[in-house]
Amino acid sequence: MISEGFDEAVRSRMEYALELACRGLPANQQGYEWRKLVAEDILCCAREGRTSLEQLTATGRRCVVDKLGGRAISEVLFEPVAV
């Protein structure tokens, strides 16, 4: 598993951040390849030591916006994150 170097709490935050970020993807772009792109950015963030839910989610959301050229579903993308 690619996230084996992280404890369970960090892995859980990474997974949750991925789910939150991918809500901003249009339905036709929620497949494996798109999720993989977002997950790679979240993993990079965690490897840099930025492991709070806020940091991981912001990274995932930024990735979605960047990959879609600013066309993410904004009303979903920027909903408040429950901690």
DSSP file (Angstrom, degrees, kcal/mol; ACC not computed):
  #  RESIDUE AA STRUCTURE BP1 BP2  ACC     N-H-->O    O-->H-N    N-H-->O    O-->H-N    TCO  KAPPA ALPHA  PHI   PSI    X-CA   Y-CA   Z-CA
    1    1 A M    >         0   0    0      0, 0.0     3,-1.3     0, 0.0     0, 0.0   0.000 360.0 360.0 360.0 138.1    0.0    0.0    0.0
    2    2 A I  T 3   +     0   0    0      1,-0.3     3,-0.3     2,-0.1     0, 0.0   0.728 360.0  50.5 -70.7 -22.9    1.4    3.4   -1.0
    3    3 A S  T >  S+     0   0    0      1,-0.2     3,-1.7     2,-0.1    -1,-0.3   0.111  71.6 117.8-102.3  22.2    0.4    5.1    2.3
    4    4 A E  T <   +     0   0    0     -3,-1.3    -1,-0.2     1,-0.3    -2,-0.1   0.745  63.6  68.1 -61.8 -24.7    2.0    2.5    4.6
    5    5 A G  T 3  S+     0   0    0     -3,-0.3     2,-0.3     2,-0.0    -1,-0.3   0.461  91.2  78.0 -75.6   0.9    4.4    4.9    6.1
    6    6 A F  S <  S-     0   0    0     -3,-1.7    -3,-0.0     1,-0.1    41,-0.0  -0.816  83.5-112.9-112.9 150.0    1.6    6.8    7.8
    7    7 A D     >  -     0   0    0     -2,-0.3     4,-2.4     1,-0.1     5,-0.2  -0.244  39.5 -98.6 -73.1 170.7   -0.3    5.9   11.0
    8    8 A E  H  > S+     0   0    0      1,-0.2     4,-2.4     2,-0.2     5,-0.2   0.848 121.1  55.8 -61.9 -36.2   -3.9    5.0   10.8
    9    9 A A  H  > S+     0   0    0      2,-0.2     4,-2.1     1,-0.2    -1,-0.2   0.917 110.3  44.9 -63.5 -43.3   -5.2    8.5   11.8
   10   10 A V  H  > S+     0   0    0      2,-0.2     4,-2.6     1,-0.2    -2,-0.2   0.919 112.3  51.7 -67.2 -43.2   -3.2   10.1    9.0
   11   11 A R  H  X S+     0   0    0     -4,-2.4     4,-2.4     1,-0.2    -2,-0.2   0.897 109.4  50.8 -60.3 -39.7   -4.4    7.5    6.5
   12   12 A S  H  X S+     0   0    0     -4,-2.4     4,-2.5     2,-0.2    -1,-0.2   0.918 110.7  48.2 -64.4 -43.0   -8.0    8.1    7.5
   13   13 A R  H  X S+     0   0    0     -4,-2.1     4,-2.7     2,-0.2    -2,-0.2   0.891 110.8  52.1 -64.3 -38.3   -7.6   11.9    7.1
   14   14 A M  H  X S+     0   0    0     -4,-2.6     4,-2.1     2,-0.2    -2,-0.2   0.926 111.1  46.5 -63.0 -44.7   -6.0   11.3    3.7
   15   15 A E  H  X S+     0   0    0     -4,-2.4     4,-2.1     2,-0.2    -2,-0.2   0.910 114.0  47.7 -64.1 -42.7   -8.9    9.1    2.6
   16   16 A Y  H  X S+     0   0    0     -4,-2.5     4,-2.7     2,-0.2    -2,-0.2   0.912 110.4  51.8 -66.3 -41.9  -11.5   11.5    3.9
   17   17 A A  H  X S+     0   0    0     -4,-2.7     4,-2.7     1,-0.2    -1,-0.2   0.894 108.7  52.1 -60.3 -39.9   -9.7   14.4    2.2
   18   18 A L  H  X S+     0   0    0     -4,-2.1     4,-2.5     2,-0.2    -1,-0.2   0.924 110.0  48.2 -62.5 -44.5   -9.8   12.5   -1.1
   19   19 A E  H  X S+     0   0    0     -4,-2.1     4,-0.9     2,-0.2    -2,-0.2   0.931 113.4  47.2 -62.3 -45.7  -13.5   11.9   -0.8
   20   20 A L  H >< S+     0   0    0     -4,-2.7     3,-0.7     1,-0.2     4,-0.3   0.930 114.3  46.6 -62.6 -45.5  -14.2   15.6    0.0
   21   21 A A  H >< S+     0   0    0     -4,-2.7     3,-1.7     1,-0.2    -1,-0.2   0.898 107.7  55.8 -64.8 -40.5  -12.0   16.8   -2.9
   22   22 A C  H >< S+     0   0    0     -4,-2.5     3,-1.5     1,-0.3    -1,-0.2   0.653  88.7  76.2 -72.4 -13.6  -13.5   14.4   -5.4
   23   23 A R  T << S+     0   0    0     -4,-0.9    -1,-0.3    -3,-0.7    -2,-0.2   0.760  89.1  61.5 -62.8 -22.4  -17.0   15.7   -4.7
   24   24 A G  T <  S+     0   0    0     -3,-1.7    49,-2.2    -4,-0.3    -1,-0.3   0.529  84.5  97.5 -81.7  -5.9  -15.9   18.7   -6.8
   25   25 A L  S <  S-     0   0    0     -3,-1.5     5,-0.1    47,-0.2    47,-0.1  -0.643  84.0-110.6 -82.9 138.2  -15.4   16.5   -9.9
   26   26 A P    >   -     0   0    0      0, 0.0     3,-2.5     0, 0.0    -1,-0.1  -0.304  35.8-105.3 -59.6 154.0  -18.1   16.3  -12.5
   27   27 A A  G >  S+     0   0    0      1,-0.3     3,-1.1     2,-0.2    -2,-0.1   0.830 120.3  55.8 -53.4 -37.4  -19.9   12.9  -12.5
   28   28 A N  G 3  S+     0   0    0      1,-0.3    -1,-0.3     2,-0.1     3,-0.1   0.482 109.1  48.4 -78.2  -0.1  -18.1   11.9  -15.8
   29   29 A Q  G <  S+     0   0    0     -3,-2.5    -1,-0.3     1,-0.1    -2,-0.2  -0.027  79.5  96.7-127.1  30.3  -14.7   12.6  -14.2
   30   30 A Q    <   +     0   0    0     -3,-1.1    -1,-0.1    -5,-0.1    -2,-0.1   0.160  58.9 117.3-104.0  18.4  -15.0   10.7  -11.0
   31   31 A G  S  > S-     0   0    0     -3,-0.1     4,-2.3     1,-0.1     3,-0.3  -0.086  83.6 -83.7 -79.0-177.9  -13.3    7.5  -12.2
   32   32 A Y  H  > S+     0   0    0      1,-0.2     4,-2.7     2,-0.2     5,-0.2   0.879 122.9  54.1 -54.9 -47.8  -10.1    5.9  -11.1
   33   33 A E  H  > S+     0   0    0      1,-0.2     4,-1.7     2,-0.2    -1,-0.2   0.893 111.7  44.4 -61.4 -40.9   -7.7    8.0  -13.1
   34   34 A W  H  > S+     0   0    0     -3,-0.3     4,-1.9     2,-0.2    -1,-0.2   0.921 114.1  49.2 -68.8 -43.5   -9.0   11.3  -11.8
   35   35 A R  H  X S+     0   0    0     -4,-2.3     4,-2.8     1,-0.2    -2,-0.2   0.871 108.2  55.7 -62.9 -35.6   -9.1   10.1   -8.2
   36   36 A K  H  X S+     0   0    0     -4,-2.7     4,-2.4    -5,-0.2    -1,-0.2   0.910 105.0  51.8 -63.4 -42.6   -5.5    8.8   -8.6
   37   37 A L  H  X S+     0   0    0     -4,-1.7     4,-1.4     2,-0.2    -1,-0.2   0.923 113.5  43.8 -59.6 -45.0   -4.4   12.3   -9.7
   38   38 A V  H  X S+     0   0    0     -4,-1.9     4,-2.2     1,-0.2    -2,-0.2   0.918 112.2  52.9 -66.8 -43.3   -6.0   13.9   -6.6
   39   39 A A  H  X S+     0   0    0     -4,-2.8     4,-2.8     1,-0.2    -2,-0.2   0.875 104.6  56.1 -61.2 -38.2   -4.7   11.1   -4.3
   40   40 A E  H  X S+     0   0    0     -4,-2.4     4,-2.2     1,-0.2    -1,-0.2   0.904 108.6  46.9 -62.0 -41.2   -1.1   11.6   -5.6
   41   41 A D  H  X S+     0   0    0     -4,-1.4     4,-2.2     2,-0.2    -1,-0.2   0.906 112.6  49.3 -67.1 -40.5   -1.2   15.3   -4.6
   42   42 A I  H  X S+     0   0    0     -4,-2.2     4,-2.3     2,-0.2    -2,-0.2   0.907 110.8  50.6 -64.4 -41.2   -2.7   14.4   -1.2
   43   43 A L  H  X S+     0   0    0     -4,-2.8     4,-2.4     2,-0.2    -2,-0.2   0.909 109.1  50.9 -62.8 -42.8    0.0   11.8   -0.7
   44   44 A C  H  X S+     0   0    0     -4,-2.2     4,-1.3     2,-0.2    -1,-0.2   0.907 108.9  52.2 -61.0 -42.1    2.7   14.3   -1.6
   45   45 A C  H  <>S+     0   0    0     -4,-2.2     5,-1.9     1,-0.2     3,-0.4   0.931 110.7  47.4 -59.0 -47.1    1.3   16.8    0.9
   46   46 A A  H ><5S+     0   0    0     -4,-2.3     3,-1.8     1,-0.2    -2,-0.2   0.883 107.2  56.0 -64.5 -39.0    1.4   14.2    3.7
   47   47 A R  H 3<5S+     0   0    0     -4,-2.4    -1,-0.2     1,-0.3    -2,-0.2   0.785 101.7  58.3 -63.9 -26.4    5.0   13.2    2.8
   48   48 A E  T 3<5S-     0   0    0     -4,-1.3    -1,-0.3    -3,-0.4    -2,-0.2   0.447 125.4-104.6 -81.5   0.2    5.9   16.9    3.3
   49   49 A G  T < 5S+     0   0    0     -3,-1.8     2,-1.2     1,-0.2    -3,-0.2   0.471  84.0 128.0  92.1   2.2    4.6   16.6    6.9
   50   50 A R      < +     0   0    0     -5,-1.9    -1,-0.2    -6,-0.2    -2,-0.2  -0.760  22.7 146.5 -93.0  93.6    1.3   18.5    6.2
   51   51 A T        +     0   0    0     -2,-1.2    -1,-0.2    -3,-0.1   -38,-0.1   0.293  20.8 117.2-118.9   8.2   -1.1   15.9    7.6
   52   52 A S  S  > S-     0   0    0      1,-0.1     4,-2.6    -3,-0.1     5,-0.3  -0.434  73.9-116.6 -73.1 156.4   -4.0   17.9    9.2
   53   53 A L  H  > S+     0   0    0      1,-0.2     4,-2.7     2,-0.2     5,-0.3   0.891 115.9  53.5 -58.6 -40.0   -7.4   17.3    7.6
   54   54 A E  H  > S+     0   0    0      2,-0.2     4,-2.5     1,-0.2    -1,-0.2   0.925 111.0  44.9 -62.6 -45.2   -7.5   21.0    6.5
   55   55 A Q  H  > S+     0   0    0      2,-0.2     4,-2.0     1,-0.2    -2,-0.2   0.923 115.9  46.0 -66.1 -44.4   -4.1   20.8    4.8
   56   56 A L  H  X S+     0   0    0     -4,-2.6     4,-2.2     2,-0.2    -2,-0.2   0.907 115.0  46.8 -65.7 -41.8   -4.9   17.5    3.0
   57   57 A T  H  X S+     0   0    0     -4,-2.7     4,-2.8    -5,-0.3     5,-0.2   0.910 110.7  51.7 -68.0 -42.3   -8.3   18.6    1.9
   58   58 A A  H  X S+     0   0    0     -4,-2.5     4,-2.5    -5,-0.3    -1,-0.2   0.903 110.3  49.9 -60.6 -40.6   -7.1   22.0    0.7
   59   59 A T  H  X S+     0   0    0     -4,-2.0     4,-2.2     2,-0.2    -2,-0.2   0.931 112.1  47.2 -63.0 -46.0   -4.4   20.2   -1.4
   60   60 A G  H  X S+     0   0    0     -4,-2.2     4,-2.1     1,-0.2    -2,-0.2   0.911 113.3  48.0 -62.4 -42.9   -7.0   17.8   -2.9
   61   61 A R  H  X S+     0   0    0     -4,-2.8     4,-2.4     2,-0.2    -1,-0.2   0.900 110.1  51.9 -65.9 -40.9   -9.4   20.6   -3.7
   62   62 A R  H  X S+     0   0    0     -4,-2.5     4,-2.9    -5,-0.2    -1,-0.2   0.912 108.7  52.2 -60.3 -41.9   -6.6   22.7   -5.3
   63   63 A C  H  X S+     0   0    0     -4,-2.2     4,-3.1     2,-0.2     5,-0.3   0.923 108.6  49.9 -60.2 -45.8   -5.7   19.7   -7.4
   64   64 A V  H  X S+     0   0    0     -4,-2.1     4,-1.9     1,-0.2     7,-0.2   0.940 113.1  45.8 -59.6 -48.0   -9.3   19.3   -8.6
   65   65 A V  H  <>S+     0   0    0     -4,-2.4     5,-3.5     1,-0.2     6,-0.4   0.927 115.6  46.9 -61.9 -45.0   -9.6   23.0   -9.5
   66   66 A D  H ><5S+     0   0    0     -4,-2.9     3,-1.2     1,-0.2    -2,-0.2   0.930 112.8  48.1 -62.6 -46.6   -6.2   22.9  -11.3
   67   67 A K  H 3<5S+     0   0    0     -4,-3.1    -1,-0.2     1,-0.3    -2,-0.2   0.813 115.3  45.4 -67.1 -29.9   -6.9   19.7  -13.2
   68   68 A L  T ><5S-     0   0    0     -4,-1.9     3,-0.6    -5,-0.3    -1,-0.3   0.348 114.0-115.1 -94.3   6.1  -10.3   21.0  -14.3
   69   69 A G  T < 5S-     0   0    0     -3,-1.2    -3,-0.2    -4,-0.3    -4,-0.1   0.873  76.9 -48.4  63.7  36.6   -9.0   24.4  -15.3
   70   70 A G  T 3 <S+     0   0    0     -5,-3.5    -1,-0.2    -6,-0.2    -4,-0.1   0.580 113.2 116.2  82.9  10.5  -11.0   26.1  -12.6
   71   71 A R    <   +     0   0    0     -3,-0.6    -2,-0.1    -6,-0.4    -6,-0.1   0.015  35.3 137.0-103.5  28.2  -14.3   24.3  -13.5
   72   72 A A  S    S-     0   0    0      1,-0.1     2,-1.6    -7,-0.1   -47,-0.2  -0.272  73.1 -94.6 -68.3 160.9  -14.8   22.3  -10.3
   73   73 A I    >>  -     0   0    0    -49,-2.2     4,-3.0     1,-0.2     3,-1.3  -0.622  47.2-168.5 -76.9  91.2  -18.3   22.1   -8.9
   74   74 A S  H 3> S+     0   0    0     -2,-1.6     4,-2.1     1,-0.3    -1,-0.2   0.804  76.2  59.3 -61.5 -36.4  -17.7   25.0   -6.5
   75   75 A E  H 34 S+     0   0    0      1,-0.2    -1,-0.3     2,-0.2    -2,-0.1   0.799 119.2  31.9 -67.0 -24.6  -20.8   24.7   -4.3
   76   76 A V  H X4 S+     0   0    0     -3,-1.3     3,-1.4     2,-0.1    -2,-0.2   0.827 114.9  59.8 -91.1 -41.7  -19.7   21.2   -3.4
   77   77 A L  H 3< S+     0   0    0     -4,-3.0    -2,-0.2     1,-0.3    -3,-0.2   0.833 110.6  38.5 -59.2 -37.5  -16.0   21.8   -3.6
   78   78 A F  T 3< S+     0   0    0     -4,-2.1    -1,-0.3    -5,-0.2    -2,-0.1   0.076  79.2 134.3-109.6  26.0  -15.9   24.6   -1.0
   79   79 A E    <   -     0   0    0     -3,-1.4    -3,-0.1     1,-0.1    -4,-0.0  -0.409  69.7 -85.7 -67.4 152.2  -18.3   23.3    1.6
   80   80 A P        -     0   0    0      0, 0.0     2,-0.6     0, 0.0    -1,-0.1  -0.256  40.8-125.0 -60.1 145.2  -17.1   23.5    5.2
   81   81 A V        -     0   0    0     -3,-0.1     2,-0.4     2,-0.0   -27,-0.0  -0.826  16.8-139.3 -94.7 123.5  -15.0   20.6    6.4
   82   82 A A              0   0    0     -2,-0.6     0, 0.0     1,-0.1     0, 0.0  -0.700 360.0 360.0 -81.9 129.8  -16.3   19.0    9.6
   83   83 A V              0   0    0     -2,-0.4    -1,-0.1   -30,-0.0   -30,-0.1   0.408 360.0 360.0-101.9 360.0  -13.4   18.1   11.9
